[in-house]
Amino acid sequence: MMGRLYRNPPIIEAVCEFRFEPSQTWDWTVIGLVYDRIKDEFPLKRQRNEIQLAIHSQGADIMQQMQMQFWRDDEKALVQVGVDLLTVNLLKPYPNWQTFKDLIARMLTIYRNITNPKGFQRVGLR
């Protein structure tokens, strides 16, 4: 069954984020290994630095995290890789769920074959 086709699809960005259980085997070579497998489809590279602040009853934690973004030439899709993190994004115009689902499945398979994560800590779909 095919979903409704919109002349101007209302979705601006679709995101699927996987946060994996912390791993002792993850290291920075993972980023290069993932890029080597996806560079034909996602050739553009951008580094992203992020600072996270978590406030809780015992105080606060500040963490800095580096991620690499791999973009398609048309800059309508990207894959982000960080420590125990994989994110797949599709930007406007959103094609359809099947296309996005297939992309997610391919990128997750590549990431899992390289890192062999213990399990998921969190999965988000927006």
C-alpha positions as CSV (number, residue, x, y, z in Angstrom):
1,M,0.0,0.0,0.0
2,M,1.4,3.4,-0.9
3,G,0.9,6.4,1.3
4,R,-0.5,9.7,0.2
5,L,1.7,11.7,-2.1
6,Y,1.9,15.4,-1.3
7,R,2.8,18.2,-3.7
8,N,4.6,19.9,-0.8
9,P,5.4,17.3,1.8
10,P,4.9,18.7,5.3
11,I,7.9,17.0,6.9
12,I,11.0,19.2,7.0
13,E,13.3,16.7,8.7
14,A,13.0,13.0,9.7
15,V,15.5,11.7,12.2
16,C,16.3,8.3,13.6
17,E,18.8,8.2,16.4
18,F,20.4,5.1,18.0
19,R,22.3,5.4,21.3
20,F,24.0,2.2,22.1
21,E,25.1,0.8,25.5
22,P,28.5,2.2,26.4
23,S,31.2,0.1,24.9
24,Q,34.8,-0.5,25.9
25,T,35.7,-1.4,22.3
26,W,34.5,1.8,20.7
27,D,37.3,4.0,19.5
28,W,37.8,6.9,17.0
29,T,38.7,4.5,14.1
30,V,35.0,3.6,14.0
31,I,34.2,6.9,12.3
32,G,36.7,6.2,9.5
33,L,35.5,2.6,9.1
34,V,31.9,3.8,8.7
35,Y,32.9,6.5,6.3
36,D,34.8,4.0,4.2
37,R,31.6,1.9,3.8
38,I,29.3,4.9,3.0
39,K,31.5,7.4,1.2
40,D,30.1,6.7,-2.2
41,E,26.6,7.7,-1.1
42,F,27.7,10.2,1.6
43,P,30.9,11.8,0.4
44,L,30.8,15.2,2.3
45,K,32.3,15.3,5.8
46,R,31.7,17.8,8.6
47,Q,32.9,17.7,12.2
48,R,30.4,18.7,14.8
49,N,31.3,19.5,18.4
50,E,28.6,19.4,21.0
51,I,28.5,20.4,24.7
52,Q,25.9,18.7,26.8
53,L,24.8,19.8,30.3
54,A,22.9,17.4,32.6
55,I,21.5,18.8,35.8
56,H,20.5,16.3,38.5
57,S,20.0,16.3,42.2
58,Q,23.6,15.5,43.0
59,G,24.9,18.4,40.8
60,A,25.6,18.8,37.1
61,D,27.7,17.1,34.5
62,I,29.2,18.8,31.5
63,M,30.3,16.6,28.6
64,Q,31.9,17.5,25.3
65,Q,31.3,15.1,22.4
66,M,32.6,15.1,18.8
67,Q,30.5,13.7,16.0
68,M,31.2,13.4,12.3
69,Q,28.4,14.1,9.8
70,F,28.5,12.5,6.4
71,W,26.3,14.2,3.8
72,R,25.0,13.3,0.4
73,D,26.1,15.6,-2.4
74,D,22.6,17.1,-2.6
75,E,22.7,17.8,1.2
76,K,19.2,16.2,1.6
77,A,20.4,13.3,3.8
78,L,23.1,12.7,6.3
79,V,24.5,10.1,8.7
80,Q,26.0,11.2,12.0
81,V,28.5,9.0,13.9
82,G,29.7,9.6,17.5
83,V,30.7,7.6,20.5
84,D,28.0,4.9,20.8
85,L,25.8,6.9,18.5
86,L,24.3,6.6,15.0
87,T,21.8,9.1,13.6
88,V,20.2,9.0,10.1
89,N,18.5,12.2,8.9
90,L,16.5,13.0,5.8
91,L,15.7,16.6,5.0
92,K,13.0,18.2,2.9
93,P,11.6,16.9,0.6
94,Y,10.8,13.8,2.6
95,P,10.3,11.0,0.0
96,N,8.4,8.4,2.0
97,W,8.6,6.0,5.0
98,Q,9.9,3.0,3.0
99,T,12.8,5.0,1.6
100,F,13.7,6.3,5.0
101,K,13.3,2.8,6.6
102,D,15.6,1.2,4.0
103,L,18.2,3.9,4.6
104,I,18.0,3.4,8.4
105,A,18.3,-0.4,8.0
106,R,21.4,-0.1,5.7
107,M,23.2,2.4,8.0
108,L,22.4,0.4,11.1
109,T,23.7,-2.8,9.6
110,I,26.9,-1.1,8.6
111,Y,27.4,0.5,12.0
112,R,26.6,-2.8,13.9
113,N,28.9,-4.9,11.7
114,I,31.8,-2.5,12.5
115,T,31.1,-1.9,16.2
116,N,29.2,-5.0,17.4
117,P,27.4,-3.0,20.1
118,K,26.1,-4.8,23.2
119,G,22.6,-3.3,22.9
120,F,20.5,-0.2,22.6
121,Q,20.4,2.4,25.3
122,R,17.8,4.5,23.5
123,V,16.1,4.6,20.0
124,G,14.4,7.7,18.8
125,L,12.4,8.5,15.7
126,R,11.2,12.0,15.0
